[in-house]
Structures are given as C-alpha cells and as structure tokens.
Amino acid sequence: MEQTQDNKKHILLSTDIFNYTYQDYLDWCDECDIPEDERFGEDEDGGHLFNEWRHEQVEQDIDCDCENMRYSEYANRSFVITGHLGLWDGKHEIIPAVHNGLVDTIMKCTEGNDIWDYDVFINDDEDYITIHAKHHDGTNVFLIHLMTQEGAKTYKEAYDDWDNCITDEKPEVKPEYFEKIEFEKIF
C-alpha cells in the first residue's frame, strides 16, 4: 500500500511495475546474496530478470495487501459497484451490482481476460474506493461504495425483482444507502 505525496490519494493496489526501480532490484539481489554474474541477462522465458522480478514484486504486494484487507473492518460488509466501461464506442454505464466482502468486490472489477493494468485508490475527500482498470479498448472506471445494512437489503430486493423480470424498473442506487469508507479501516 502506497500513500501519495499530497496525502489525499491513497493507493490500495496497483499493477504498476514502475513502482520498483532498478536500484530496488540490485538491493534485493544484495540481500539475497545473488552473485553479480547471475543478476543480468535472460530468464528461461526470454524476458529480462529485472522485469520478471518487478512483476513478482507487484504480485506479492497485491497478495499481501489483499490478505490484510480480509481482516479489516470491511472484510465481510456489502458493497455496490457503480461506474462505466470504457469501450471502443465510448463510455457505457454499468448497472450497479452488490457484492459481499471488500477483496472480492475489488477483484470483481480487476480480474478478467482483457484487464492488463489497474489502480485501486481512495481519496481523503471521497466516500468510496475508485478503480481504473485498463484494457485494449480503454479504461473501465469503477466506484465501490460501502452500503448500510438497510441499503444493501433494499437495493438487493429491487435488483432481484428487476433481474427476475418481476418489474421493468431498473434498481436505483440512492446516496442514503452508503456509508463513508475510511482509509484507516481498510488494512
């Protein structure tokens, strides 16, 4: 988990390999007693060892941060995902969907064959978590809102009625369904 300089935006998860420098790699090699002649060159897949190391570090960071979130105050709460898909023909609003558990809700937005890079963050002056998930057509932007118990129940009932064709009325997400997500309670 990284905190940005302005102390306003807190990055929770990121697939950005450029968070790791070549000096970080060399320091890691020193810590692990990797001989100088084994630090450079190609690995068995033909990629550079440094880039492979960066990808492994990102994956380990995400796994560790997700594990920490599984023990947070928000671990088993209900969330609603709102936002839009950035597609070849423009932006398309998504139908808000309720999910349980913070990590599972985040992973719902970041996993998929087309997603190749993402950032998950929260701003101090916002009540929700933002996800930018990049893919070959553009960027999906998702907002994850923490729901009150009553809000989750009310929205889920309306969604189920619409999904099961009991009503033609699309479920509506109302601000009174939400609680503020506090950065300090995420980990």
Secondary structure as the mmCIF struct_conf table of DSSP 4:
data_model
#
loop_
_struct_conf.conf_type_id
_struct_conf.id
_struct_conf.beg_label_comp_id
_struct_conf.beg_label_asym_id
_struct_conf.beg_label_seq_id
_struct_conf.end_label_comp_id
_struct_conf.end_label_asym_id
_struct_conf.end_label_seq_id
STRN STRN1 GLU A 2 GLN A 3
TURN_TY1_P TURN_TY1_P1 GLN A 5 ASP A 6
BEND BEND1 ASN A 7 LYS A 8
STRN STRN2 LYS A 9 SER A 14
HELX_RH_3T_P HELX_RH_3T_P1 ILE A 17 ASN A 19
BEND BEND2 TYR A 20 TYR A 20
HELX_RH_AL_P HELX_RH_AL_P1 TYR A 22 GLU A 31
TURN_TY1_P TURN_TY1_P2 CYS A 32 ASP A 33
HELX_RH_3T_P HELX_RH_3T_P2 GLU A 36 GLU A 38
BEND BEND3 ARG A 39 GLY A 41
STRN STRN3 GLU A 42 GLU A 42
TURN_TY1_P TURN_TY1_P3 GLU A 44 ASP A 45
BEND BEND4 GLY A 46 GLY A 47
STRN STRN4 HIS A 48 HIS A 48
HELX_RH_AL_P HELX_RH_AL_P2 LEU A 49 MET A 69
TURN_TY1_P TURN_TY1_P4 ARG A 70 TYR A 71
BEND BEND5 SER A 72 SER A 72
TURN_TY1_P TURN_TY1_P5 GLU A 73 ASN A 76
STRN STRN5 SER A 78 LEU A 87
TURN_TY1_P TURN_TY1_P6 TRP A 88 ASP A 89
STRN STRN6 GLY A 90 GLU A 93
HELX_LH_PP_P HELX_LH_PP_P1 ILE A 94 PRO A 96
STRN STRN7 ALA A 97 ASN A 100
BEND BEND6 GLY A 101 GLY A 101
HELX_RH_AL_P HELX_RH_AL_P3 LEU A 102 THR A 110
BEND BEND7 GLY A 112 ASP A 114
STRN STRN8 ASP A 117 ASN A 123
TURN_TY1_P TURN_TY1_P7 ASP A 124 ASP A 125
BEND BEND8 ASP A 127 TYR A 128
STRN STRN9 ILE A 129 HIS A 135
TURN_TY1_P TURN_TY1_P8 HIS A 136 ASP A 137
STRN STRN10 GLY A 138 MET A 147
HELX_LH_PP_P HELX_LH_PP_P2 THR A 148 THR A 148
HELX_RH_AL_P HELX_RH_AL_P4 GLN A 149 ASP A 163
TURN_TY1_P TURN_TY1_P9 ASN A 164 CYS A 165
BEND BEND9 ILE A 166 ILE A 166
BEND BEND10 ASP A 168 GLU A 169
HELX_LH_PP_P HELX_LH_PP_P3 LYS A 170 PRO A 171
HELX_RH_3T_P HELX_RH_3T_P3 PRO A 175 TYR A 177
STRN STRN11 PHE A 178 GLU A 179
HELX_LH_PP_P HELX_LH_PP_P4 LYS A 180 GLU A 182
HELX_RH_3T_P HELX_RH_3T_P4 PHE A 183 LYS A 185
TURN_TY1_P TURN_TY1_P10 ILE A 186 ILE A 186
#
